Amino acid sequence: MKHSSLTHVPDMETATFERWQSLIRKYSGIWIPANRQLFLKTSLLKRIRDLNLRDYDEYYQKLQDKNWASLEWFQLIDALTIHETSFFRHKESFDLVQHVCQQKIIQSANSNSDCNVQIWSVGCSTGEEPYSLAIALEELSLNTLTEKGLRFYYGITGIDISYPALSAARRAIYSDRKLHMMSPEIQASYFNRHDSRHWRVKEHIRNRVLFLQGNLNEIGNSPKRNYDVIFCQNVLIYFRPEDRINILEGLVERLIPGGVLILGLGEIINWKHPELVRIDEKNCLAYQRQL
């Protein structure tokens, strides 16, 4: 199959598909359902062509060599995940984040203490989401704190399985098209023109965001930091229903009492957790951990 064209996608026997399905889930947690077999075949064939290998089986065997596969897995997982996103992709969810954090600012001022907000962007892709969260927090009113000489601290942690996506996130350079959801005023406040078609996030915003590589399939091994908000949208779609439950339980463990978990609409159906209360917001899927 050397130098083959992707216009013709060779057949993949059911047993071969299931073997790849199992291997990918074991490594990353990502589940490729049967109705996405063509997508899997096309993604595999692109890597097979780039690596000048013969077929699915040779590629599969090469991935059993841990030394060879250590870097190749990053390329394959990047091919299997979609990085198409934009700033403030679901406005209602960012409005909710602002409301939650504004309330925390007021509570801190009432108790005469500085305010510290920590947010986790899960599946942060190429960085648009965590930078949007940072901008949303920059836009909050701090009057109740500053009147008392109190300070506001915040940090955003972005996590993703894809090293190429994280590399793009750290560069923080985006095309005009990615910024279409924000006003010219916001754009001028938080971006510098990079070239005729691109903008770069300003340094003071970049410094607020930490990007880490991580696999949600191994969430049980991640530190149990206390987050005020966990933002997890368009991520659970990559996992089997039973794996989604395990991931969600891990996320809940990393929320502070009173913290908020924000999911994508339709990503989980009829899910309940004994420590969470659904937030009454029809345009968002969000839960608050009980105090």
C-alpha positions as CSV (number, residue, x, y, z in Angstrom):
1,M,0.0,0.0,0.0
2,K,3.0,2.3,-0.3
3,H,2.2,5.8,-1.6
4,S,-1.5,4.7,-1.9
5,S,-4.2,7.3,-2.5
6,L,-6.8,7.9,0.2
7,T,-9.5,8.3,-2.5
8,H,-9.9,4.5,-2.3
9,V,-10.2,3.2,1.2
10,P,-9.5,-0.6,1.4
11,D,-11.9,-2.8,3.2
12,M,-11.4,-3.6,6.9
13,E,-12.7,-6.8,8.2
14,T,-14.9,-6.7,11.3
15,A,-12.3,-8.5,13.3
16,T,-9.6,-6.0,12.3
17,F,-11.9,-3.1,13.1
18,E,-12.7,-4.5,16.5
19,R,-9.0,-5.1,17.2
20,W,-8.2,-1.4,16.4
21,Q,-11.2,-0.3,18.3
22,S,-10.0,-2.2,21.4
23,L,-6.4,-1.0,21.1
24,I,-7.3,2.7,20.8
25,R,-9.7,2.5,23.7
26,K,-7.0,0.7,25.8
27,Y,-4.4,3.4,25.1
28,S,-6.5,6.5,25.2
29,G,-10.0,5.7,26.3
30,I,-11.3,7.0,23.0
31,W,-14.1,4.8,21.6
32,I,-14.7,4.5,17.8
33,P,-18.2,3.2,17.3
34,A,-19.1,0.9,14.4
35,N,-20.8,3.8,12.5
36,R,-17.5,5.6,12.3
37,Q,-15.5,2.8,10.8
38,L,-14.8,4.7,7.6
39,F,-13.4,7.6,9.7
40,L,-11.1,5.2,11.5
41,K,-10.0,3.6,8.2
42,T,-9.2,6.9,6.6
43,S,-7.3,8.1,9.7
44,L,-5.3,4.9,9.9
45,L,-4.5,5.0,6.1
46,K,-3.2,8.5,6.3
47,R,-0.7,7.5,9.0
48,I,0.1,4.3,7.1
49,R,0.9,6.4,4.0
50,D,2.9,8.9,5.9
51,L,5.0,6.1,7.5
52,N,5.3,4.2,4.2
53,L,3.9,1.0,5.7
54,R,2.1,-1.7,3.9
55,D,-1.3,-2.1,5.6
56,Y,-3.4,-2.0,8.8
57,D,-1.7,-5.1,10.2
58,E,1.9,-3.8,9.8
59,Y,0.9,-0.5,11.5
60,Y,-0.8,-2.4,14.3
61,Q,2.3,-4.5,14.9
62,K,4.5,-1.5,14.9
63,L,2.4,0.0,17.6
64,Q,3.2,-2.9,19.9
65,D,6.8,-1.7,20.0
66,K,6.7,0.7,22.9
67,N,9.8,2.6,21.9
68,W,8.6,3.2,18.3
69,A,5.0,3.8,19.3
70,S,5.7,6.4,22.1
71,L,5.7,9.3,19.7
72,E,3.5,7.8,17.0
73,W,0.5,7.5,19.4
74,F,0.4,11.3,19.7
75,Q,0.1,11.6,15.9
76,L,-2.6,8.9,15.7
77,I,-4.7,10.3,18.6
78,D,-4.4,13.8,17.1
79,A,-5.8,12.4,13.8
80,L,-8.7,10.8,15.7
81,T,-9.8,13.9,17.6
82,I,-11.4,17.0,16.2
83,H,-9.8,20.3,17.0
84,E,-12.4,22.5,15.3
85,T,-13.4,25.1,17.9
86,S,-13.6,28.9,18.4
87,F,-13.6,31.5,21.1
88,F,-16.7,31.6,23.3
89,R,-18.1,28.7,21.4
90,H,-21.2,28.3,23.6
91,K,-21.9,31.8,25.0
92,E,-24.5,30.6,27.6
93,S,-21.9,28.4,29.3
94,F,-19.4,31.3,29.6
95,D,-22.1,33.6,30.9
96,L,-22.7,31.0,33.6
97,V,-19.0,30.9,34.5
98,Q,-19.0,34.6,34.8
99,H,-22.1,34.5,37.1
100,V,-20.6,31.8,39.3
101,C,-17.3,33.7,39.7
102,Q,-18.9,37.0,40.2
103,Q,-20.9,35.5,43.1
104,K,-17.7,34.2,44.6
105,I,-16.1,37.7,44.4
106,I,-19.1,39.1,46.3
107,Q,-18.9,36.4,48.9
108,S,-15.1,37.0,49.4
109,A,-15.7,40.7,49.8
110,N,-18.4,40.1,52.3
111,S,-16.0,37.9,54.3
112,N,-13.2,40.4,54.0
113,S,-10.9,37.9,52.2
114,D,-9.0,37.9,48.9
115,C,-10.7,35.9,46.1
116,N,-9.0,33.0,44.3
117,V,-10.7,31.2,41.4
118,Q,-9.3,28.1,39.8
119,I,-10.9,26.7,36.6
120,W,-10.1,23.4,34.8
121,S,-10.6,23.3,31.0
122,V,-10.9,19.6,30.2
123,G,-10.1,18.7,26.6
124,C,-8.8,22.2,25.9
125,S,-7.7,21.4,22.3
126,T,-5.9,24.3,20.7
127,G,-6.5,26.7,23.5
128,E,-9.6,28.7,22.5
129,E,-11.6,27.5,25.4
130,P,-9.2,28.2,28.3
131,Y,-8.3,31.6,26.8
132,S,-12.0,32.4,26.6
133,L,-12.4,31.5,30.2
134,A,-9.5,33.8,31.2
135,I,-11.0,36.7,29.2
136,A,-14.4,36.0,30.8
137,L,-12.8,36.4,34.3
138,E,-10.9,39.5,33.2
139,E,-14.3,41.1,32.4
140,L,-15.7,40.6,35.9
141,S,-16.4,43.5,38.2
142,L,-13.9,43.7,41.1
143,N,-15.4,46.8,42.8
144,T,-16.6,45.0,45.9
145,L,-13.0,43.7,46.5
146,T,-11.0,46.7,45.6
147,E,-13.1,49.0,47.8
148,K,-11.8,47.0,50.7
149,G,-8.3,46.7,49.4
150,L,-8.7,43.0,48.6
151,R,-7.3,41.2,45.6
152,F,-8.6,38.8,43.0
153,Y,-6.5,35.8,41.8
154,Y,-7.3,33.3,39.2
155,G,-5.8,30.5,37.1
156,I,-6.9,28.4,34.3
157,T,-5.5,24.8,33.7
158,G,-6.1,23.3,30.3
159,I,-5.6,19.6,29.7
160,D,-5.6,17.6,26.5
161,I,-4.3,14.3,25.2
162,S,-2.9,15.8,22.0
163,Y,0.6,17.2,22.1
164,P,0.2,19.0,18.7
165,A,-3.0,20.7,19.9
166,L,-1.2,21.8,23.1
167,S,1.7,23.1,21.1
168,A,-0.8,25.3,19.1
169,A,-2.5,26.4,22.4
170,R,0.8,27.6,23.8
171,R,1.6,29.6,20.6
172,A,-1.8,31.3,21.0
173,I,-2.0,32.5,17.4
174,Y,-5.4,32.3,15.8
175,S,-7.0,33.2,12.5
176,D,-9.6,35.9,12.1
177,R,-12.3,33.2,11.6
178,K,-11.7,31.9,15.2
179,L,-12.5,35.3,16.7
180,H,-15.8,35.9,15.0
181,M,-17.8,35.4,18.3
182,M,-16.3,38.3,20.1
183,S,-16.8,42.1,19.9
184,P,-14.1,44.4,18.5
185,E,-13.6,45.8,22.0
186,I,-12.8,42.4,23.5
187,Q,-10.6,41.6,20.6
188,A,-8.6,44.9,21.0
189,S,-8.3,44.3,24.8
190,Y,-7.0,40.8,24.7
191,F,-5.3,40.2,21.3
192,N,-2.5,41.7,19.3
193,R,-2.4,41.6,15.5
194,H,0.1,38.9,14.5
195,D,0.0,39.3,10.8
196,S,-2.6,40.2,8.1
197,R,-4.8,37.2,8.9
198,H,-3.9,36.2,12.5
199,W,-4.1,37.4,16.1
200,R,-2.1,36.5,19.2
201,V,-3.5,36.4,22.7
202,K,-1.8,39.1,24.8
203,E,0.9,38.0,27.2
204,H,-1.0,38.8,30.4
205,I,-3.7,36.4,29.4
206,R,-1.3,33.7,28.2
207,N,0.4,33.9,31.6
208,R,-2.9,33.0,33.3
209,V,-3.3,29.7,31.5
210,L,-1.3,26.5,32.2
211,F,-1.4,23.7,29.6
212,L,-0.8,20.1,30.5
213,Q,-0.9,16.8,28.6
214,G,-3.2,14.3,30.2
215,N,-5.5,11.4,29.4
216,L,-9.1,11.5,30.8
217,N,-9.0,7.7,30.7
218,E,-6.5,7.9,33.6
219,I,-8.2,10.6,35.6
220,G,-7.9,8.6,38.7
221,N,-4.2,9.1,38.6
222,S,-4.4,12.9,38.3
223,P,-3.9,15.2,41.4
224,K,-7.1,16.0,43.3
225,R,-6.9,19.7,43.0
226,N,-9.8,21.8,44.1
227,Y,-11.4,23.6,41.2
228,D,-14.2,26.2,41.4
229,V,-15.3,25.4,37.9
230,I,-14.7,22.4,35.7
231,F,-15.5,23.1,32.0
232,C,-15.9,19.9,30.1
233,Q,-17.6,20.3,26.7
234,N,-17.4,18.2,23.5
235,V,-15.1,15.7,25.2
236,L,-17.3,13.0,26.6
237,I,-18.5,12.2,23.0
238,Y,-15.2,10.3,22.5
239,F,-15.9,7.8,25.3
240,R,-18.2,4.8,25.8
241,P,-21.2,5.6,28.1
242,E,-19.8,3.5,30.9
243,D,-16.4,5.3,30.6
244,R,-18.2,8.7,30.7
245,I,-19.6,7.9,34.1
246,N,-16.2,7.0,35.5
247,I,-14.8,10.3,34.1
248,L,-17.6,12.3,35.5
249,E,-17.1,10.8,39.0
250,G,-13.4,11.7,38.8
251,L,-14.3,15.3,37.8
252,V,-16.7,15.6,40.7
253,E,-14.0,14.6,43.1
254,R,-11.9,17.5,41.9
255,L,-14.6,20.1,42.5
256,I,-14.7,22.2,45.7
257,P,-18.0,22.2,47.7
258,G,-20.1,24.7,45.9
259,G,-18.0,24.3,42.7
260,V,-19.7,24.0,39.3
261,L,-19.3,21.3,36.6
262,I,-20.3,22.5,33.1
263,L,-20.9,19.9,30.4
264,G,-21.9,20.0,26.7
265,L,-25.6,19.8,26.0
266,G,-26.6,16.2,25.1
267,E,-23.2,14.7,26.1
268,I,-24.8,12.7,29.0
269,I,-28.4,11.7,29.4
270,N,-30.2,11.2,32.8
271,W,-27.0,11.3,34.8
272,K,-27.3,12.0,38.5
273,H,-24.7,12.2,41.3
274,P,-25.5,12.2,45.0
275,E,-23.2,15.2,45.6
276,L,-24.5,17.3,42.7
277,V,-27.5,19.5,42.1
278,R,-28.5,20.3,38.5
279,I,-28.4,24.1,37.9
280,D,-31.7,25.4,36.6
281,E,-30.4,26.9,33.3
282,K,-32.2,25.6,30.2
283,N,-29.4,26.5,27.8
284,C,-26.6,24.9,29.8
285,L,-25.9,21.5,31.2
286,A,-24.4,22.3,34.6
287,Y,-24.2,20.9,38.1
288,Q,-23.2,22.4,41.5
289,R,-21.5,20.3,44.2
290,Q,-23.4,20.6,47.4
291,L,-21.8,22.4,50.3
